[in-house]
Structures are given as C-alpha cells and as structure tokens.
Amino acid sequence: MKLSTLFAVNAVFALIGGLGLLFMPQQIMANYGTNLNEGGKLVTQLFSTVLFGIAIISWLFRNVKDKSAQVAVLWGFVVAHGASFIIAFASVLSGALNQMGWIDIILHGTFAAGFGYYLQKAKT
C-alpha cells in the first residue's frame, strides 16, 4: 500500500469513528460492552473531535512529499495508533471491553505497523 493510500484510509476510518462517537456515543460503546454515564458521553464526544482533526490532517497530508514533514506526522500517527493498540489490548484482556475490542486492536495495530514502516523508510 502506498503511503498516500494509508493516509487516505486512516482519514476515512477516523472520520467514520468520529461521526459515530459524536452522534451515537452510548450506542457505539454499548457494542463494546460498556455503558456511558453523562461524563463518559462527554469525554467520548470530545474524543470524536480529535478523530476529526486526525482525519483532516491525514487527508490533507496524503500527498505531501517533504521527508522532514513526513517524519513528524508519521511519528504522531505511530504513537497515537500504537498507544491505542496497547490500551485496547489491555482493555479486552481486563474485560473492560468485550470481543468487539479486537476490531480496535487489529485496526490500530495495522495502522501503527503501516505508519511505522513508512517512518523507517522516511528516516533513511
């Protein structure tokens, strides 16, 4: 997969996730086996705005060729997806999330690996 495609796919997933968490936070999280109180709903909706920002950065960055700029953005996405992978994995193991959590583990792991691959290429 080309880097531009990876950025585009990341943008689409972030946009879809952001829309779902903004407009249906309780329903989305119920699919993962967790219930939200009003504070949880607020935090989930605030997180959705971060996903919108990630979607915009990823979409607009998909054709940038400057290596130093690529390294900066790739580091950010490796850290974001890598940390999300770890948190989702720990949440499934602890029982905080049900088996739907594996979807997040697979997606974030795949994105972290993909962006990590291109980070290594950009640094050489």
MDAnalysis code that builds the backbone (N, CA, C; Angstrom):
import MDAnalysis as mda
import numpy as np

u = mda.Universe.empty(372, n_residues=124, atom_resindex=np.repeat(np.arange(124), 3), trajectory=True)
u.add_TopologyAttr("name", ["N", "CA", "C"] * 124)
u.add_TopologyAttr("resid", np.arange(1, 125))
u.add_TopologyAttr("resname", ["MET", "LYS", "LEU", "SER", "THR", "LEU", "PHE", "ALA", "VAL", "ASN", "ALA", "VAL", "PHE", "ALA", "LEU", "ILE", "GLY", "GLY", "LEU", "GLY", "LEU", "LEU", "PHE", "MET", "PRO", "GLN", "GLN", "ILE", "MET", "ALA", "ASN", "TYR", "GLY", "THR", "ASN", "LEU", "ASN", "GLU", "GLY", "GLY", "LYS", "LEU", "VAL", "THR", "GLN", "LEU", "PHE", "SER", "THR", "VAL", "LEU", "PHE", "GLY", "ILE", "ALA", "ILE", "ILE", "SER", "TRP", "LEU", "PHE", "ARG", "ASN", "VAL", "LYS", "ASP", "LYS", "SER", "ALA", "GLN", "VAL", "ALA", "VAL", "LEU", "TRP", "GLY", "PHE", "VAL", "VAL", "ALA", "HIS", "GLY", "ALA", "SER", "PHE", "ILE", "ILE", "ALA", "PHE", "ALA", "SER", "VAL", "LEU", "SER", "GLY", "ALA", "LEU", "ASN", "GLN", "MET", "GLY", "TRP", "ILE", "ASP", "ILE", "ILE", "LEU", "HIS", "GLY", "THR", "PHE", "ALA", "ALA", "GLY", "PHE", "GLY", "TYR", "TYR", "LEU", "GLN", "LYS", "ALA", "LYS", "THR"])
u.atoms.positions = np.array([
    [0.848, -1.183, 0.000],
    [0.000, 0.000, 0.000],
    [0.885, 1.235, 0.000],
    [0.570, 2.177, -0.843],
    [1.306, 3.431, -0.894],
    [0.994, 4.274, 0.344],
    [1.965, 5.122, 0.702],
    [1.766, 5.993, 1.860],
    [0.546, 6.881, 1.681],
    [0.336, 7.408, 0.490],
    [-0.818, 8.270, 0.266],
    [-2.124, 7.507, 0.505],
    [-2.149, 6.253, 0.142],
    [-3.343, 5.421, 0.371],
    [-3.538, 5.167, 1.856],
    [-2.440, 4.899, 2.571],
    [-2.529, 4.684, 4.017],
    [-3.091, 5.916, 4.720],
    [-2.617, 7.095, 4.326],
    [-3.156, 8.333, 4.896],
    [-4.646, 8.482, 4.577],
    [-5.036, 8.169, 3.357],
    [-6.444, 8.300, 2.962],
    [-7.321, 7.328, 3.739],
    [-6.883, 6.093, 3.874],
    [-7.659, 5.090, 4.625],
    [-7.756, 5.503, 6.096],
    [-6.658, 5.991, 6.651],
    [-6.665, 6.475, 8.035],
    [-7.678, 7.608, 8.196],
    [-7.720, 8.508, 7.212],
    [-8.660, 9.629, 7.265],
    [-10.101, 9.138, 7.257],
    [-10.397, 8.167, 6.409],
    [-11.771, 7.649, 6.321],
    [-12.172, 6.965, 7.628],
    [-11.289, 6.119, 8.177],
    [-11.621, 5.444, 9.426],
    [-11.790, 6.436, 10.573],
    [-10.930, 7.445, 10.624],
    [-11.053, 8.454, 11.682],
    [-12.353, 9.242, 11.536],
    [-12.716, 9.571, 10.318],
    [-13.961, 10.309, 10.094],
    [-15.178, 9.478, 10.494],
    [-15.214, 8.236, 10.069],
    [-16.344, 7.358, 10.420],
    [-16.422, 7.163, 11.927],
    [-15.280, 6.884, 12.546],
    [-15.263, 6.723, 14.005],
    [-15.683, 7.989, 14.725],
    [-15.203, 9.127, 14.244],
    [-15.560, 10.396, 14.862],
    [-17.046, 10.691, 14.765],
    [-17.619, 10.422, 13.606],
    [-19.060, 10.659, 13.443],
    [-19.874, 9.751, 14.364],
    [-19.486, 8.482, 14.421],
    [-20.207, 7.550, 15.289],
    [-20.128, 7.950, 16.748],
    [-18.922, 8.315, 17.195],
    [-18.760, 8.685, 18.606],
    [-19.391, 10.032, 18.935],
    [-19.506, 10.918, 17.958],
    [-20.155, 12.198, 18.204],
    [-21.662, 12.049, 18.325],
    [-22.268, 11.344, 17.387],
    [-23.730, 11.289, 17.319],
    [-24.359, 10.097, 18.030],
    [-23.597, 9.035, 18.265],
    [-24.152, 7.832, 18.912],
    [-23.170, 7.251, 19.930],
    [-22.650, 8.061, 20.853],
    [-21.603, 7.547, 21.750],
    [-22.068, 6.370, 22.605],
    [-23.273, 6.456, 23.145],
    [-23.743, 5.379, 24.014],
    [-23.986, 4.096, 23.228],
    [-24.536, 4.211, 22.032],
    [-24.808, 3.031, 21.218],
    [-23.504, 2.367, 20.769],
    [-22.545, 3.179, 20.336],
    [-21.259, 2.632, 19.885],
    [-20.571, 1.914, 21.045],
    [-20.502, 2.556, 22.177],
    [-19.789, 1.950, 23.309],
    [-20.534, 0.746, 23.871],
    [-21.855, 0.727, 23.761],
    [-22.617, -0.448, 24.192],
    [-22.234, -1.671, 23.359],
    [-21.906, -1.462, 22.083],
    [-21.442, -2.573, 21.246],
    [-20.158, -3.179, 21.781],
    [-19.368, -2.379, 22.486],
    [-18.112, -2.844, 23.071],
    [-18.292, -3.355, 24.501],
    [-19.531, -3.408, 24.946],
    [-19.829, -3.961, 26.266],
    [-19.646, -2.999, 27.416],
    [-19.681, -1.717, 27.142],
    [-19.530, -0.744, 28.215],
    [-20.639, 0.305, 28.122],
    [-21.060, 0.802, 29.253],
    [-22.110, 1.820, 29.308],
    [-21.499, 3.148, 29.712],
    [-22.038, 4.213, 29.174],
    [-21.531, 5.544, 29.464],
    [-22.513, 6.315, 30.338],
    [-21.981, 6.962, 31.365],
    [-22.788, 7.937, 32.081],
    [-22.632, 9.273, 31.351],
    [-23.158, 10.340, 31.883],
    [-23.080, 11.632, 31.190],
    [-21.638, 12.102, 31.015],
    [-20.802, 11.869, 32.018],
    [-19.388, 12.241, 31.891],
    [-18.693, 11.420, 30.817],
    [-18.980, 10.138, 30.762],
    [-18.405, 9.285, 29.726],
    [-18.860, 9.687, 28.344],
    [-20.119, 10.072, 28.238],
    [-20.652, 10.552, 26.955],
    [-19.913, 11.812, 26.520],
    [-19.683, 12.731, 27.437],
    [-18.970, 13.968, 27.134],
    [-17.550, 13.676, 26.667],
    [-16.829, 12.831, 27.403],
    [-15.446, 12.513, 27.034],
    [-15.398, 11.824, 25.673],
    [-16.340, 10.939, 25.411],
    [-16.400, 10.249, 24.123],
    [-16.646, 11.239, 22.996],
    [-17.544, 12.178, 23.206],
    [-17.803, 13.180, 22.173],
    [-16.614, 14.126, 22.000],
    [-15.923, 14.458, 23.079],
    [-14.716, 15.276, 22.948],
    [-13.655, 14.514, 22.144],
    [-13.519, 13.215, 22.392],
    [-12.572, 12.397, 21.643],
    [-12.929, 12.367, 20.156],
    [-14.223, 12.416, 19.865],
    [-14.635, 12.406, 18.458],
    [-14.067, 13.609, 17.720],
    [-13.938, 14.739, 18.403],
    [-13.385, 15.918, 17.739],
    [-11.902, 15.722, 17.425],
    [-11.200, 14.979, 18.270],
    [-9.801, 14.650, 17.990],
    [-9.726, 13.768, 16.749],
    [-10.650, 12.825, 16.624],
    [-10.682, 11.978, 15.431],
    [-10.935, 12.801, 14.172],
    [-11.780, 13.832, 14.266],
    [-11.996, 14.707, 13.112],
    [-10.694, 15.415, 12.725],
    [-9.954, 15.874, 13.721],
    [-8.669, 16.509, 13.447],
    [-7.691, 15.546, 12.789],
    [-7.650, 14.319, 13.283],
    [-6.784, 13.304, 12.685],
    [-7.209, 13.035, 11.248],
    [-8.501, 12.968, 11.014],
    [-9.000, 12.730, 9.660],
    [-8.554, 13.844, 8.714],
    [-8.669, 15.075, 9.156],
    [-8.289, 16.214, 8.307],
    [-6.783, 16.217, 8.055],
    [-5.992, 16.039, 9.110],
    [-4.533, 16.005, 8.943],
    [-4.142, 14.886, 7.982],
    [-4.700, 13.716, 8.194],
    [-4.349, 12.569, 7.368],
    [-4.753, 12.792, 5.913],
    [-5.950, 13.310, 5.686],
    [-6.417, 13.536, 4.312],
    [-5.566, 14.600, 3.606],
    [-5.326, 15.707, 4.274],
    [-4.570, 16.786, 3.648],
    [-3.089, 16.442, 3.484],
    [-2.603, 15.523, 4.284],
    [-1.186, 15.167, 4.258],
    [-0.876, 14.048, 3.272],
    [-1.873, 13.447, 2.682],
    [-1.662, 12.237, 1.887],
    [-0.724, 12.423, 0.698],
    [-0.574, 13.635, 0.187],
    [0.301, 13.852, -0.973],
    [1.534, 14.690, -0.665],
    [1.809, 14.942, 0.609],
    [2.995, 15.708, 0.994],
    [4.233, 14.834, 0.789],
    [5.240, 15.386, 0.152],
    [6.466, 14.630, -0.166],
    [7.665, 15.037, 0.678],
    [7.566, 16.135, 1.415],
    [8.683, 16.609, 2.230],
    [9.000, 15.597, 3.322],
    [10.235, 15.058, 3.309],
    [10.617, 13.978, 4.235],
    [10.572, 14.416, 5.695],
    [11.026, 15.615, 6.005],
    [11.026, 16.043, 7.404],
    [9.603, 16.229, 7.916],
    [8.724, 16.719, 7.074],
    [7.316, 16.838, 7.463],
    [6.692, 15.452, 7.612],
    [7.026, 14.546, 6.710],
    [6.505, 13.178, 6.812],
    [6.922, 12.535, 8.128],
    [8.189, 12.691, 8.490],
    [8.683, 12.080, 9.725],
    [7.888, 12.589, 10.925],
    [7.623, 13.878, 10.981],
    [6.882, 14.444, 12.112],
    [5.476, 13.856, 12.213],
    [4.766, 13.828, 11.100],
    [3.392, 13.326, 11.115],
    [3.373, 11.814, 11.322],
    [4.293, 11.109, 10.704],
    [4.349, 9.652, 10.888],
    [4.620, 9.289, 12.344],
    [5.516, 10.010, 13.008],
    [5.758, 9.775, 14.436],
    [4.467, 9.944, 15.232],
    [3.727, 10.999, 14.934],
    [2.474, 11.235, 15.645],
    [1.484, 10.106, 15.463],
    [1.357, 9.606, 14.239],
    [0.406, 8.522, 13.985],
    [0.892, 7.194, 14.544],
    [2.199, 6.945, 14.535],
    [2.722, 5.714, 15.150],
    [2.421, 5.721, 16.645],
    [2.666, 6.843, 17.294],
    [2.410, 6.934, 18.737],
    [0.910, 6.818, 19.026],
    [0.083, 7.543, 18.283],
    [-1.360, 7.517, 18.527],
    [-1.934, 6.113, 18.327],
    [-1.609, 5.488, 17.205],
    [-2.158, 4.159, 16.934],
    [-1.502, 3.096, 17.811],
    [-0.215, 3.250, 18.089],
    [0.464, 2.295, 18.962],
    [-0.110, 2.319, 20.372],
    [-0.320, 3.509, 20.913],
    [-0.892, 3.629, 22.257],
    [-2.336, 3.121, 22.278],
    [-3.090, 3.421, 21.227],
    [-4.472, 2.933, 21.154],
    [-4.504, 1.408, 21.085],
    [-3.562, 0.821, 20.365],
    [-3.438, -0.634, 20.300],
    [-3.217, -1.212, 21.699],
    [-2.278, -0.641, 22.433],
    [-1.949, -1.132, 23.781],
    [-3.152, -0.987, 24.715],
    [-3.806, 0.160, 24.687],
    [-4.957, 0.385, 25.566],
    [-6.105, -0.552, 25.209],
    [-6.386, -0.717, 23.930],
    [-7.460, -1.626, 23.518],
    [-7.134, -3.062, 23.919],
    [-5.891, -3.471, 23.721],
    [-5.481, -4.835, 24.079],
    [-5.645, -5.069, 25.582],
    [-5.160, -4.131, 26.381],
    [-5.285, -4.252, 27.834],
    [-6.749, -4.243, 28.266],
    [-7.572, -3.455, 27.591],
    [-8.994, -3.370, 27.936],
    [-9.733, -4.666, 27.630],
    [-9.383, -5.314, 26.537],
    [-10.004, -6.608, 26.227],
    [-9.544, -7.659, 27.232],
    [-8.246, -7.681, 27.529],
    [-7.724, -8.671, 28.484],
    [-8.324, -8.496, 29.875],
    [-8.576, -7.247, 30.275],
    [-9.126, -6.993, 31.608],
    [-10.633, -7.188, 31.672],
    [-11.278, -7.294, 30.525],
    [-12.727, -7.432, 30.493],
    [-13.474, -6.117, 30.423],
    [-12.731, -4.997, 30.343],
    [-13.394, -3.700, 30.233],
    [-14.101, -3.556, 28.883],
    [-13.582, -4.229, 27.860],
    [-14.225, -4.277, 26.552],
    [-14.499, -5.732, 26.207],
    [-15.571, -5.946, 25.469],
    [-15.888, -7.313, 25.041],
    [-15.084, -7.663, 23.784],
    [-15.480, -8.699, 23.107],
    [-14.744, -9.177, 21.932],
    [-14.713, -8.169, 20.781],
    [-15.623, -7.209, 20.776],
    [-15.578, -6.152, 19.752],
    [-14.288, -5.346, 19.847],
    [-13.674, -5.342, 21.016],
    [-12.409, -4.636, 21.199],
    [-11.313, -5.145, 20.275],
    [-11.434, -6.394, 19.836],
    [-10.442, -6.942, 18.915],
    [-10.432, -6.187, 17.591],
    [-11.541, -5.615, 17.210],
    [-11.569, -4.802, 15.990],
    [-10.622, -3.613, 16.147],
    [-10.681, -2.950, 17.288],
    [-9.789, -1.825, 17.545],
    [-8.338, -2.280, 17.616],
    [-8.102, -3.421, 18.237],
    [-6.740, -3.946, 18.337],
    [-6.173, -4.179, 16.941],
    [-6.945, -4.825, 16.096],
    [-6.479, -5.125, 14.734],
    [-6.271, -3.848, 13.928],
    [-7.256, -2.942, 13.979],
    [-7.136, -1.701, 13.201],
    [-5.957, -0.846, 13.664],
    [-5.867, -0.595, 14.968],
    [-4.786, 0.260, 15.459],
    [-3.425, -0.406, 15.283],
    [-3.369, -1.714, 15.465],
    [-2.109, -2.416, 15.229],
    [-1.671, -2.327, 13.784],
    [-2.626, -2.471, 12.884],
    [-2.318, -2.384, 11.451],
    [-1.862, -0.985, 11.077],
    [-2.575, 0.028, 11.562],
    [-2.165, 1.401, 11.268],
    [-0.807, 1.725, 11.886],
    [-0.571, 1.308, 13.124],
    [0.728, 1.563, 13.767],
    [1.853, 0.908, 12.972],
    [1.645, -0.329, 12.536],
    [2.669, -1.026, 11.756],
    [2.884, -0.342, 10.408],
    [1.804, 0.051, 9.750],
    [1.927, 0.708, 8.455],
    [2.641, 2.034, 8.547],
    [2.233, 2.858, 9.496],
    [2.895, 4.149, 9.654],
    [4.333, 3.954, 10.139],
    [4.564, 2.938, 10.971],
    [5.937, 2.638, 11.412],
    [6.824, 2.223, 10.255],
    [6.298, 1.450, 9.345],
    [7.045, 1.040, 8.167],
    [7.479, 2.272, 7.353],
    [6.525, 3.172, 7.106],
    [6.852, 4.360, 6.328],
    [7.732, 5.333, 7.107],
    [7.642, 5.332, 8.426],
    [8.541, 6.153, 9.234],
    [9.977, 5.678, 9.041],
    [10.191, 4.385, 9.081],
    [11.538, 3.847, 8.865],
    [12.057, 4.194, 7.475],
    [11.194, 4.103, 6.490],
    [11.597, 4.453, 5.115],
    [11.928, 5.927, 4.992],
    [11.156, 6.788, 5.665],
    [11.363, 8.234, 5.567],
    [12.651, 8.670, 6.272],
    [13.054, 7.939, 7.288],
    [14.241, 8.293, 8.059],
    [15.531, 7.858, 7.361],
    [15.414, 7.011, 6.334],
    [16.636, 6.528, 5.670],
    [16.919, 7.272, 4.392],
])
